[in-house]
């Protein structure tokens, strides 16, 4: 076991970044202000891919602290515009899934495990049971929310599905979709002009990205676990089998059917990338050279 590194003052951090990590710092006062805003441990993740081949502790000559901080700023703003469009899709999915289940199975049909497939978690637990358990747990967490209290007091703790989904996490909603019968999943997928295998994977990808954004984690140059199914004409955008964020953008575009929400996002994205073009390497996010044409076609 290695001993933990000792804490360093800001001036000591600046000297270490210069002398040990080969980071260019032309103005200590500016560096001091940056390190007060964002600790170096968080910033250092944006240096991945910018270090020397034979010594990963040292940055390439000319890489500055300001350069890394601008990457951090870009990523923060990118996550902000991305999480907004994902939020719109999440709310839309809640609406469509709850409306479908309510009309077909009744207001509390979602509680009946026989209406869903008997899929198991990695621990062997019923996915349906896990979904309902998480929902009930959230009811407890939100017990003082007016709409929860109303259904507890007036309806004895029974929630129609269109209310219940408001207490589902996006991950729980994804799980609910995954255990719907194939026939039912097809009906939801039709709303997006696609098939269940595509929609299910797109939702999983969005859940992962949404969670990254919610925890202020890095998205720039981050390999993602969830790999959305792509149509044949787009499979080339997962070159080398490494899944970055660009394939998820193609999925979002399909789900939004290229409507005004997508067009607004696309405009914001282009403006943002132009502003940070001096530091951003689009290949680090899986973007092809003709990304503007791909996203706008």
TORZALUM-399246 format. One line per field, with one value per residue (C-alpha): residue in one letter; x, z, y. Coordinates in nm, 4 decimals. Layout:
resn A, ... $
u X, ... $
w Z, ... $
v Y, ... $
//
This chain:
resn X, X, X, X, X, X, X, X, X, X, X, X, X, X, X, X, X, X, X, X, X, X, X, X, X, X, X, X, X, X, X, X, X, X, X, X, X, X, X, X, X, X, X, X, X, X, X, X, X, X, X, X, X, X, X, X, X, X, X, X, X, X, X, X, X, X, X, X, X, X, X, X, X, X, X, X, X, X, X, X, X, X, X, X, X, X, X, X, X, X, X, X, X, X, X, X, X, X, X, X, X, X, X, X, X, X, X, X, X, X, X, X, X, X, X, X, X, X, X, X, X, X, X, X, X, X, X, X, X, X, X, X, X, X, X, X, X, X, X, X, X, X, X, X, X, X, X, X, X, X, X, X, X, X, X, X, X, X, X, X, X, X, X, X, X, X, X, X, X, X, X, X, X, X, X, X, X, X, X, X, X, X, X, X, X, X, X, X, X, X, X, X, X, X, X, X, X, X, X, X, X, X, X, X, X, X, X, X, X, X, X, X, X, X, X, X, X, X, X, X, X, X, X, X, X, X, X, X, X, X, X, X, X, X, X, X, X, X, X, X, X, X, X, X, X, X, X, X, X, X, X, X, X, X, X, X, X, X, X, X, X, X, X, X, X, X, X, X, X, X, X, X, X, X, X, X, X, X, X, X, X, X, X, X, X, X, X, X, X, X, X, X, X, X, X, X, X $
u 0.0000, 0.1339, 0.1068, -0.1335, 0.0180, 0.0530, -0.1679, -0.0070, -0.0756, -0.1753, 0.1776, 0.3191, 0.0700, 0.1733, 0.5414, 0.4733, 0.2690, 0.5550, 0.8487, 0.7107, 0.4335, 0.5873, 0.2706, 0.3162, 0.2101, 0.2954, 0.1054, 0.1003, -0.1837, -0.4083, -0.3139, -0.3917, -0.7444, -0.8038, -0.6979, -0.9262, -1.2234, -1.1535, -0.9160, -0.6354, -0.7487, -1.0641, -0.8744, -0.6115, -0.8676, -0.8831, -0.5109, -0.5643, -0.4247, -0.2052, 0.0879, 0.4234, 0.4401, 0.7235, 0.6284, 0.2584, 0.3418, 0.4608, 0.2478, 0.3490, 0.5570, 0.3380, 0.0304, -0.0807, -0.3045, -0.5305, -0.5608, -0.6794, -0.9115, -1.0728, -1.1353, -1.3042, -1.5174, -1.6122, -1.7132, -1.9233, -2.1127, -2.1464, -2.3029, -2.5427, -2.6874, -2.6873, -2.8661, -3.1375, -3.2259, -3.2040, -3.4435, -3.6959, -3.6625, -3.6925, -4.0145, -4.1517, -4.0725, -4.2421, -4.5503, -4.5607, -4.4873, -4.7308, -5.0049, -4.9645, -4.9657, -5.2621, -5.4791, -5.3928, -5.3732, -5.5459, -5.4150, -5.2348, -5.1499, -4.7817, -4.7903, -4.8906, -4.5750, -4.7651, -4.8063, -4.4291, -4.1531, -3.9819, -3.6407, -3.3848, -3.1155, -2.7523, -2.8340, -3.1222, -3.3915, -3.6963, -3.6459, -4.0122, -3.9800, -3.6703, -3.8494, -4.1461, -3.9191, -3.7279, -4.0553, -4.1844, -3.8527, -3.8814, -4.2351, -4.0834, -3.8131, -4.0717, -4.3424, -4.3744, -4.4211, -4.7835, -4.8727, -4.7289, -4.9041, -5.2295, -5.2176, -5.1156, -5.4011, -5.6798, -5.6032, -5.4362, -5.0961, -5.2173, -5.0620, -5.1851, -4.9039, -4.9062, -4.8274, -4.5959, -4.3583, -4.2893, -4.1164, -3.9185, -3.5546, -3.4575, -3.2823, -3.6023, -3.7974, -3.5423, -3.5824, -3.9597, -3.9346, -3.6906, -3.9407, -4.2439, -4.3567, -4.2080, -4.5469, -4.5693, -4.2101, -4.2799, -4.5718, -4.3524, -4.0695, -4.3128, -4.3526, -3.9846, -4.0050, -3.7696, -3.7530, -3.7262, -3.3622, -3.2662, -3.4871, -3.3909, -3.0195, -3.0705, -3.2490, -2.9669, -2.7087, -2.9040, -2.9373, -2.5601, -2.4957, -2.7661, -2.6056, -2.2639, -2.4110, -2.6025, -2.2813, -2.0744, -1.8445, -1.6302, -1.7898, -1.5152, -1.2821, -1.4708, -1.5240, -1.8872, -2.0159, -2.3464, -2.3228, -2.6354, -2.7356, -2.6698, -2.8256, -2.5900, -2.5074, -2.3869, -2.1920, -1.8664, -1.8903, -1.7870, -1.4435, -1.2131, -1.4944, -1.4483, -1.7799, -1.7645, -2.0474, -2.1058, -2.3118, -2.5438, -2.6002, -2.7097, -2.9556, -3.0923, -3.1407, -3.3424, -3.5539, -3.6293, -3.7046, -3.4900, -3.7498, -3.6959, -3.5576, -3.2829, -3.2203, -3.1798, -2.9346, -2.7401, -2.7084, -2.5888, -2.3400, -2.1888, -2.1532, -1.9904, -1.7433, -1.6469, -1.5771, -1.3447, -1.1951, -0.8470, -0.8425, -1.1118, -1.0106, -1.3337, -1.1887, -1.1685, -1.5503, -1.5862, -1.6790, -1.5907, -1.4441, -1.7782, -1.9739, -2.1744, -2.3086, -2.3785, -2.5774, -2.7682, -2.8633 $
w 0.0000, -0.0989, 0.1396, 0.0405, -0.1208, 0.1090, 0.0590, -0.1286, -0.1112, -0.4336, -0.4892, -0.4272, -0.6734, -0.9346, -0.8910, -0.9118, -1.2298, -1.3856, -1.2717, -1.2418, -1.5022, -1.7626, -1.7688, -1.9146, -1.6689, -1.7824, -1.5116, -1.1582, -1.0575, -1.3326, -1.2380, -0.8734, -0.9686, -1.1829, -0.9068, -0.6600, -0.8910, -0.9877, -0.8063, -1.0127, -0.9604, -1.1604, -1.4188, -1.4721, -1.6372, -1.9268, -1.9826, -2.1002, -2.4494, -2.3988, -2.2231, -2.3528, -2.5032, -2.2828, -1.9640, -1.8845, -1.5856, -1.8204, -2.0598, -2.4174, -2.4584, -2.4824, -2.3078, -2.0579, -1.7530, -1.9385, -2.2207, -1.9793, -1.8012, -2.1333, -2.2016, -1.8620, -1.9460, -2.2826, -2.1255, -1.8606, -2.1209, -2.3518, -2.0706, -1.9966, -2.3475, -2.3752, -2.0452, -2.1480, -2.4631, -2.2763, -2.0160, -2.2922, -2.4229, -2.0748, -2.0028, -2.3423, -2.2734, -1.9319, -2.1040, -2.3855, -2.1762, -1.8980, -2.1439, -2.3323, -2.0171, -1.8678, -2.1766, -2.2324, -1.8754, -1.6549, -1.4178, -1.1888, -1.4429, -1.4085, -1.0650, -1.2159, -1.2887, -1.5136, -1.7704, -1.8138, -1.9095, -1.6302, -1.6740, -1.3930, -1.2611, -1.2319, -0.8738, -0.9856, -0.8648, -1.0763, -1.2680, -1.2196, -0.8436, -0.8399, -1.0362, -0.7997, -0.4921, -0.6173, -0.6870, -0.3351, -0.1876, -0.3781, -0.2479, 0.1001, 0.0063, -0.1456, 0.1189, 0.1848, -0.1811, -0.2239, -0.4998, -0.3054, 0.0156, -0.1794, -0.3142, 0.0229, 0.2059, -0.0522, -0.2381, 0.0329, -0.1307, -0.4736, -0.7653, -1.1249, -1.3677, -1.5027, -1.1493, -1.0577, -1.3481, -1.2039, -0.9183, -1.1477, -1.2124, -1.5782, -1.5098, -1.3607, -1.6643, -1.8885, -1.6879, -1.7163, -2.0933, -2.1064, -1.9397, -2.1433, -2.3809, -2.7284, -2.8679, -2.6257, -2.6839, -3.0567, -3.0046, -2.8146, -3.0673, -3.3499, -3.1980, -3.2822, -3.6217, -3.5098, -3.3593, -2.9919, -3.0149, -3.1264, -2.8890, -2.5860, -2.6485, -2.7138, -2.3815, -2.1984, -2.3627, -2.2614, -1.9030, -1.8788, -2.0254, -1.8142, -1.5003, -1.6057, -1.6519, -1.3228, -1.1310, -1.3160, -1.4393, -1.7517, -2.0873, -2.3125, -2.4203, -2.1994, -2.3182, -2.2524, -2.1340, -2.3180, -2.6909, -2.8796, -3.1768, -3.4939, -3.8351, -4.1012, -4.2495, -3.9093, -3.7808, -3.9102, -3.6405, -3.3791, -3.5306, -3.3395, -3.1164, -2.8750, -2.7835, -2.7353, -2.7258, -3.0996, -3.1584, -2.8769, -3.0599, -3.3663, -3.1441, -2.9984, -3.3459, -3.4467, -3.1322, -3.1837, -3.5508, -3.6447, -3.4961, -3.3603, -3.0324, -3.2257, -3.4471, -3.1415, -2.9876, -3.3132, -3.3383, -2.9785, -3.0319, -3.3422, -3.1664, -2.8646, -3.0691, -3.2752, -2.9538, -2.8185, -3.1478, -3.0261, -2.7647, -2.8487, -3.0406, -3.1912, -3.2503, -2.8697, -2.8693, -3.1679, -3.4086, -3.7741, -3.9858, -4.1600, -3.8323, -3.9243, -4.2404, -4.0592, -3.7847, -4.0171, -4.2914 $
v 0.0000, 0.3405, 0.6362, 0.9114, 1.2174, 1.5190, 1.8249, 2.1139, 2.4850, 2.6581, 2.7970, 2.4481, 2.2984, 2.5545, 2.4740, 2.1012, 2.1430, 2.3365, 2.1309, 1.7776, 1.7737, 2.0090, 2.2203, 2.5677, 2.8387, 3.1901, 3.3753, 3.2344, 3.4680, 3.3314, 2.9744, 3.0531, 3.1687, 2.8597, 2.6210, 2.8003, 2.7385, 2.3770, 2.1460, 2.0024, 1.6430, 1.7191, 1.9219, 1.6524, 1.4229, 1.6695, 1.6184, 1.2608, 1.2327, 1.5404, 1.3740, 1.2597, 0.9121, 0.7882, 0.9728, 1.0038, 1.2252, 1.4998, 1.7013, 1.7641, 2.0768, 2.3856, 2.2458, 2.5079, 2.5095, 2.7528, 2.4973, 2.2271, 2.4679, 2.5632, 2.1933, 2.1720, 2.4782, 2.3301, 2.0007, 2.1745, 2.3754, 2.0747, 1.8724, 2.1573, 2.1706, 1.7915, 1.7265, 1.9729, 1.7804, 1.4467, 1.5869, 1.6587, 1.3043, 1.1555, 1.3432, 1.2430, 0.8773, 0.8942, 1.0315, 0.7775, 0.4690, 0.5593, 0.6532, 0.3251, 0.1106, 0.2952, 0.2596, -0.1068, -0.2401, 0.0155, 0.2792, 0.0307, -0.2379, -0.1574, -0.3246, -0.6626, -0.8619, -1.1049, -0.8285, -0.8079, -1.0501, -1.2422, -1.0833, -1.1153, -0.8807, -0.9932, -1.0953, -1.3155, -1.0761, -1.0053, -0.6804, -0.5979, -0.6495, -0.4263, -0.1537, -0.1540, -0.1658, 0.1376, 0.3161, 0.2498, 0.3608, 0.6869, 0.7306, 0.7240, 0.9734, 1.2070, 1.1548, 1.5272, 1.6178, 1.7388, 1.4921, 1.1969, 1.2991, 1.3418, 0.9867, 0.8469, 1.0195, 1.0036, 0.6802, 0.4726, 0.4810, 0.3681, 0.5571, 0.5477, 0.4851, 0.8417, 0.9623, 0.6753, 0.7412, 1.0854, 0.9020, 0.6711, 0.7459, 0.7437, 0.4126, 0.2702, 0.3866, 0.2165, -0.1061, -0.0862, -0.0571, -0.3491, -0.5872, -0.4874, -0.7595, -0.7507, -0.6523, -0.3590, -0.2487, -0.2477, -0.0100, 0.2369, 0.2007, 0.2838, 0.6282, 0.6812, 0.5123, 0.2385, -0.1103, -0.2157, -0.3286, 0.0215, 0.2182, 0.0086, 0.0636, 0.4347, 0.4744, 0.2933, 0.5201, 0.8295, 0.7052, 0.6719, 1.0172, 1.1759, 1.0290, 1.1592, 1.5058, 1.4915, 1.4169, 1.6815, 1.4065, 1.4277, 1.3511, 1.4864, 1.2027, 0.9563, 0.5964, 0.5084, 0.1718, 0.1763, 0.1323, 0.2450, 0.0326, 0.2265, 0.1882, 0.0439, 0.3846, 0.5075, 0.2066, 0.3541, 0.6216, 0.3690, 0.3193, 0.0871, -0.0310, 0.2604, 0.4149, 0.7920, 1.0433, 1.0982, 0.7791, 0.8908, 1.2201, 1.0235, 0.8359, 1.1585, 1.2995, 0.9915, 1.0071, 1.3759, 1.3124, 1.6138, 1.8511, 2.2034, 2.0655, 1.8902, 2.1917, 2.4155, 2.1687, 2.1407, 2.5198, 2.5470, 2.2641, 2.4223, 2.7581, 2.5955, 2.3916, 2.6974, 2.8911, 2.6205, 2.5047, 2.6067, 2.3287, 2.0736, 1.7622, 1.6374, 1.2923, 1.2576, 1.2590, 1.0273, 1.3082, 1.2458, 1.5262, 1.5815, 1.5853, 1.8955, 1.7332, 1.4052, 1.5750, 1.8081, 1.5594 $
//
